[in-house]
């Protein structure tokens, strides 16, 4: 087993050549991790092609075995061969490594740790809008781990790489907690996975595992956060599909006296996902824009443009959606629910819904919102839980607009929606489940506490603006100045003496302390009850309660 304290340029090149081969074995699987509707979805392939160019350039230094010289050649190769967003960022990483290892004939663990830190700083600098939960986050965690290893234990190259690989695995696994799109899809960041694979390959080579690498494949890092259903925001989601993604535009600019920072400032308002890297003679540009001609015209005023790539992201977005549908497991029956408030959405997620449309009181989703959510699901049999009386008719209109089989269970409250999900039988057919879920509505009573938005007289009550209102199954039964008092009065009219379980979902304007006090008050009067307190996070309602 190799355990070098220091390595020369040849070994440095060989370990990353092995890393490129290791990456090649999982490139297609890394491609499949991508969740973003842009051509950069070929993350694994783009990183592999960039690494190939990196390694090829490392042989252009003659007989030199200087790590600094070989690293600089690798940096140039990465810049010239960078493909896609991930490839350009990888070229930045190599630029930082080359800077950190400049003038080094051999390197030890401390040198490598310093180079990784420089790589992190360079990668962040090259991005116009760094996004956490991506490869740059993983790289930063890797750099910190490397520095920590040398600070605590000194360390040779292998021990620093071990710390880096372990940190990369941990960081990749937690990327979904930083980036909602990853959490929604239940996958880790593809670029971060690619970086982990590269570092893992380099480490395995230095450990003497070259033969092992010939017959095995790299492991993908599993997300620490479980897959969640699609969440559609409404009504703001209307028209989202009409927003163009534009064109992914990439090219290499060659000239004299080029200034990457100045070019970045000129292009930052002309597109998104802008990356400009390079030096005074060669600059690599990556940008998403609706007018690639304008970008190219500006570039040709500075020098000559090479290896131009312009890809239509709208078309690739549609291809991406179709690909995701094909990959996703097809459930026989899927349930779509309407809810708002993080806590409530999490509850419906935990109960197995395939999708949640954000909506409810004061923010009713449109037919288009519901239809779009239906079409995103894989199953052809879908049960919809509107959870609001004003959404039922809207949901029922969807059936005539889709070829899928739709049934709307007429839930008018959140507790009713929860009750119907608990009645769902995974072994039963579509018709049986719709019957079971509809019957479950009558088994729960709903208490809601909210504030009056204006003064009025209604249902025999003289209500003042901002007073607390208690509703029992959508009917006002109690009014007072105190939400807690109103809650208790309303519960007393909900047959609480005969109930077994009460669940309090407290809203965004109610503190946990207030909710727990309400629980204690109810428990003191009704000790037979099982009372649960849940942070629903819903707007408008201090409490939504189910009484069963």
Phi, psi and omega in degrees: 000132179280135176220061185291134173286323178221153181229154178263185184296323181296316179293323178300314178296316184296322182291326179275338171294320176295323179296322178295319178293323177296318178296322182301326182291339182237012183302316182292325178291325176291322175305319185290344179286338189299139180241002185259138186279059179223162180299341178292007179296341178275053186301311181298316179295316180296319178293323179296312180298323177294319179294323178299315178296324179298313183289319178303318181292337182292344179269004182264028181244019177067226183270359186295138174246019179287127177301318181300316181292317181291321178296322178293320177296321179295322177297316179296319179296320178296319180295317182289327185256008183302133179235130175068176180304311183294324180292322179292319177297320178298323177295327176294321178300315179293326176297317179294319178298316180298320178296317181292334182254012181305134177067017178263124175282316174228163180225151173247189183299321181295321178297317180296318179299318178296323180293322178294323176295317178296323178297318180297314180297319181292320180296316178297319183296328183282350184261134178285333181214078182301135180244123179285152184093013181238193182302328182290329175293316179298317180298318179297318179293323176298313181298317179297319180295321179296315179295320180296321180298316182287328180291319184276319191234009185072262169098139173267185183298318182295315182294324177293318178294323177299315178297321181294316181294317178298318179294322180296316180299315180295317182293317179299318182297332183260003178303327179298334180286345181258339185231108184306324181297325177290317180298319181297320182275347179072030180231166175268171179290131183294317179296320178296320177297320178298316179296317177303315182297320178297312181294321179296319179296318179297318180295315181298322177298313181294334177280356180083029183257028183302319180293319176303319184292339180288331188246002180239169176240152177296151177267138174279140178285132180275142177291138178283341181257128183293158181297138179244160182286169175295144176234118182254123179279133180223148001272006183297341184288346181300126176088359181302323182291345182272352179281120184287142173277337177081214186236134173278114186245124180226144175196166176250127181251126178242143180178200177234144179066027179289148182231098183305321181294320179293320179297319179299317180296324181288331185261349189299331180266003184257004179179189180236170181052042182282131172227126177232117181223157177141205181223202186281355179241335183219128181228132176258130181239134174227128181204148172258121187215155175272351181225077181297330180301320180296319179295313181296320180299318178295318182296321182290343176284347182256336183178206180257142184255135183227162177042055180284135176227122178233117184236137181282112184282337177296315179294318181290333176297317178295319177299321180298314180298318179295320179297317180296322178297320181292325183282329187291140176293138184266116176275151180292316179229135176235149182246135179242128183238155175253129179197161174218149186106126185304317181298316180294321178297318178297323179295313179295325176299313182295336180271003170098011178294149180273341180201149176233126173264122179288120181176176181156219181296131180073353179220064181288128177291153179275171175301321180296319178302314182290319179298315180301318179294320178300315183291337179282341179282153185277328185285156175264001178236114188229132175255130182250132175248100183289328177057023178196132185297333182280357183251346185301308182296323178298316180295323182294336180289342184295327184305322182283353185252359182222156177276351180284157179272119186242139170225130179258110173283122191284059177284134181250353181220164177298312178303323177297319178299317178297316181298320181293325178292324178293337179272351183296134181246112184293343180263353182270163179276180186299310184296319180296319180293322179296325178290314181298318183289323178293320179296329184291340181301320185286350183273002182224142173251145184245128174247131180230135179242122181221184180247142178290133180272350177199164177280139181194171171244126186206134177053036178083002180254139172263107190253131177262151179304135178076002174290154177281133182243133177253125180246136174245111184049051174075007179247130180291125181233353182203144178217135174199179181276344186245122180302323181294316179296317180296321179301312183295319179296320182290320178297325181295337180265004182258017180070036185295334181294332180261356182282163178248323185228135173234128177246124179258114173262109181267146189272182185293339180260013178237132182278159177298324179299316178297318181295321180291325176295321178297320178299314181298320181294316180293319181296325180295324181274334184225073185296344180284346186281145167264116186245126177246141178244125184230136176282099180281328180071014184287145174281163172074323185253122175297318179219143164236124186236140172255136179239117184232000000 
